[in-house]
Amino acid sequence: MAAQPRPIGFWLKLLDRLIDEHFAEVLEEHGVTRRQWQILNVLSAGEATVEHLDEAVAPFLAEEEGESSLEHLTELIESGWVSATEAGYEMTDRGRLAFQKLSEVVSELRDYAGEGVSAEEYQQTLQVLETMARNLGWDDAAE
């Protein structure tokens, strides 16, 4: 008797866990947490407030526990990668250099995770997942 295919929820949760584990492992080797990486990624586009950072990385924060970007900024500031400004936070030159190096590592991990998946398959997967999220009530205008 053939085994039943596993449902999408199984694959989504498994993939999410594996992505978290691999990103955490690779980034920790470079002294950065995944949340710090995400904050640096947002700051690479320019200065941002804590509110903007919280909004940008909201899917990754444990909001029910009151987690905020602010707790992750502290170590980035202490390392000299981010500085506080009158309007919010921005990456320093040192932070931009570290971000550039980390970007290469993250790109390699993304390439590894996507081996065997064509660009068309990847885009189609993103479209399917977005459609399903919208069907279940997600609205990016509310983000």
The 8 nearest C-alpha neighbors of each residue, nearest first, counted from 0:
[[1, 2, 3, 4, 5, 6, 9, 7],
 [2, 0, 3, 4, 5, 6, 9, 7],
 [1, 3, 4, 0, 5, 6, 9, 7],
 [2, 4, 5, 1, 6, 0, 7, 9],
 [5, 3, 2, 6, 1, 7, 9, 10],
 [4, 6, 3, 9, 7, 10, 8, 2],
 [7, 5, 8, 9, 4, 10, 3, 11],
 [6, 8, 10, 9, 11, 5, 12, 4],
 [9, 7, 11, 6, 10, 12, 5, 13],
 [8, 10, 7, 12, 6, 11, 13, 5],
 [11, 9, 13, 7, 8, 12, 14, 6],
 [12, 10, 8, 14, 13, 9, 15, 7],
 [11, 13, 15, 9, 14, 10, 8, 16],
 [14, 12, 10, 16, 15, 11, 9, 17],
 [13, 15, 17, 11, 16, 12, 10, 18],
 [14, 16, 12, 18, 13, 17, 11, 19],
 [15, 17, 19, 13, 14, 18, 20, 12],
 [18, 16, 20, 14, 19, 15, 21, 13],
 [17, 19, 15, 21, 20, 16, 22, 14],
 [20, 18, 16, 22, 17, 21, 23, 15],
 [19, 21, 17, 23, 18, 22, 24, 16],
 [22, 20, 24, 18, 23, 19, 17, 25],
 [23, 21, 25, 19, 24, 20, 26, 18],
 [24, 22, 20, 26, 21, 25, 33, 27],
 [23, 25, 21, 27, 22, 26, 20, 28],
 [24, 26, 22, 28, 27, 23, 21, 29],
 [27, 25, 29, 31, 28, 23, 24, 22],
 [26, 28, 30, 31, 29, 24, 25, 23],
 [29, 27, 26, 25, 30, 24, 31, 23],
 [28, 30, 27, 26, 31, 25, 101, 32],
 [31, 29, 27, 28, 26, 32, 25, 35],
 [32, 30, 27, 26, 29, 35, 36, 33],
 [33, 31, 35, 34, 27, 26, 23, 36],
 [32, 34, 36, 35, 23, 37, 22, 26],
 [33, 35, 37, 36, 32, 38, 71, 59],
 [36, 34, 38, 32, 37, 33, 71, 31],
 [37, 35, 33, 39, 34, 38, 40, 32],
 [38, 36, 40, 34, 35, 39, 33, 41],
 [37, 39, 35, 41, 40, 36, 42, 34],
 [40, 38, 42, 36, 41, 37, 43, 35],
 [39, 41, 37, 43, 38, 42, 36, 44],
 [42, 40, 38, 39, 43, 44, 37, 52],
 [43, 41, 39, 45, 44, 40, 46, 89],
 [42, 44, 40, 41, 45, 39, 90, 95],
 [45, 43, 42, 41, 46, 40, 47, 39],
 [46, 44, 42, 43, 89, 47, 41, 90],
 [45, 47, 89, 88, 42, 87, 48, 44],
 [48, 46, 87, 88, 51, 42, 52, 45],
 [47, 49, 87, 51, 50, 88, 52, 86],
 [50, 48, 52, 51, 53, 68, 69, 47],
 [49, 51, 53, 48, 52, 54, 47, 68],
 [50, 52, 54, 48, 49, 53, 47, 55],
 [51, 53, 49, 55, 54, 50, 56, 48],
 [54, 52, 50, 56, 57, 51, 68, 55],
 [53, 55, 57, 51, 52, 56, 50, 142],
 [54, 56, 52, 53, 57, 51, 41, 58],
 [55, 57, 53, 59, 54, 58, 52, 60],
 [58, 56, 54, 60, 59, 53, 55, 62],
 [59, 57, 56, 60, 55, 61, 54, 62],
 [60, 58, 57, 56, 61, 34, 62, 37],
 [61, 59, 57, 62, 58, 66, 56, 67],
 [62, 60, 66, 64, 63, 65, 59, 67],
 [61, 63, 65, 64, 66, 60, 67, 57],
 [62, 64, 61, 65, 66, 60, 67, 57],
 [65, 63, 62, 61, 66, 60, 67, 59],
 [64, 66, 62, 63, 67, 61, 60, 68],
 [67, 65, 62, 61, 64, 60, 68, 70],
 [68, 66, 69, 70, 53, 65, 60, 62],
 [69, 67, 71, 53, 70, 72, 52, 49],
 [68, 70, 72, 67, 71, 49, 73, 66],
 [71, 69, 68, 72, 73, 67, 66, 74],
 [70, 72, 68, 69, 73, 35, 74, 34],
 [73, 71, 69, 75, 70, 74, 76, 68],
 [72, 74, 76, 75, 71, 70, 77, 69],
 [73, 75, 77, 76, 72, 78, 71, 70],
 [76, 74, 72, 78, 80, 73, 77, 81],
 [75, 77, 81, 79, 73, 74, 78, 82],
 [76, 78, 74, 79, 75, 73, 80, 81],
 [79, 77, 75, 76, 80, 74, 81, 94],
 [78, 80, 76, 77, 81, 75, 93, 94],
 [94, 79, 81, 91, 75, 93, 78, 90],
 [82, 80, 90, 76, 91, 75, 89, 79],
 [81, 83, 89, 76, 88, 90, 91, 84],
 [82, 84, 88, 87, 89, 81, 85, 76],
 [85, 83, 87, 86, 88, 82, 89, 46],
 [84, 86, 87, 83, 88, 48, 82, 46],
 [85, 87, 84, 48, 88, 47, 46, 83],
 [88, 86, 48, 84, 47, 85, 83, 46],
 [87, 89, 83, 47, 46, 84, 82, 48],
 [90, 88, 46, 81, 82, 42, 45, 91],
 [89, 91, 81, 94, 80, 42, 95, 82],
 [90, 92, 94, 93, 80, 81, 95, 82],
 [93, 91, 95, 94, 96, 90, 80, 97],
 [92, 94, 96, 91, 80, 95, 97, 79],
 [80, 95, 93, 91, 97, 90, 92, 96],
 [96, 94, 98, 92, 97, 93, 99, 90],
 [95, 97, 99, 93, 94, 98, 92, 100],
 [98, 96, 94, 100, 99, 95, 101, 93],
 [99, 97, 95, 101, 96, 100, 102, 94],
 [98, 100, 102, 96, 97, 101, 95, 103],
 [101, 99, 97, 103, 102, 98, 96, 104],
 [100, 102, 98, 104, 103, 99, 97, 105],
 [103, 101, 105, 99, 100, 104, 98, 106],
 [102, 104, 106, 101, 100, 105, 107, 99],
 [105, 103, 101, 107, 106, 102, 108, 100],
 [106, 104, 108, 102, 107, 103, 101, 109],
 [105, 107, 103, 109, 108, 104, 102, 110],
 [106, 108, 110, 104, 105, 109, 111, 103],
 [109, 107, 111, 105, 110, 106, 112, 104],
 [108, 110, 106, 112, 111, 107, 113, 105],
 [109, 111, 107, 113, 108, 112, 106, 114],
 [110, 112, 108, 114, 109, 113, 107, 106],
 [113, 111, 109, 110, 114, 108, 18, 107],
 [112, 114, 110, 111, 116, 109, 115, 117],
 [115, 113, 111, 116, 112, 110, 117, 109],
 [114, 116, 113, 117, 112, 111, 110, 120],
 [117, 115, 113, 114, 120, 121, 118, 119],
 [116, 118, 120, 119, 121, 115, 113, 114],
 [117, 119, 121, 120, 122, 116, 123, 113],
 [118, 120, 122, 117, 121, 123, 116, 124],
 [121, 119, 123, 117, 122, 118, 124, 116],
 [120, 122, 118, 124, 119, 123, 117, 125],
 [123, 121, 125, 119, 124, 120, 118, 126],
 [122, 124, 126, 120, 125, 121, 119, 127],
 [125, 123, 121, 127, 122, 126, 120, 128],
 [126, 124, 122, 128, 123, 127, 129, 121],
 [125, 127, 123, 129, 124, 128, 130, 122],
 [128, 126, 130, 124, 129, 125, 123, 131],
 [129, 127, 131, 125, 130, 126, 132, 124],
 [128, 130, 132, 126, 131, 127, 125, 133],
 [131, 129, 133, 127, 128, 132, 134, 126],
 [130, 132, 134, 128, 133, 129, 127, 135],
 [133, 131, 129, 135, 137, 134, 130, 128],
 [134, 132, 137, 136, 130, 135, 131, 129],
 [133, 135, 131, 132, 136, 130, 137, 129],
 [136, 134, 132, 133, 137, 131, 130, 138],
 [137, 135, 133, 134, 138, 132, 131, 139],
 [138, 136, 133, 132, 135, 139, 134, 141],
 [139, 137, 140, 141, 133, 136, 142, 132],
 [138, 140, 142, 141, 137, 133, 136, 129],
 [141, 139, 138, 142, 137, 133, 136, 54],
 [140, 142, 139, 138, 137, 136, 54, 133],
 [141, 139, 140, 138, 54, 55, 57, 137]]
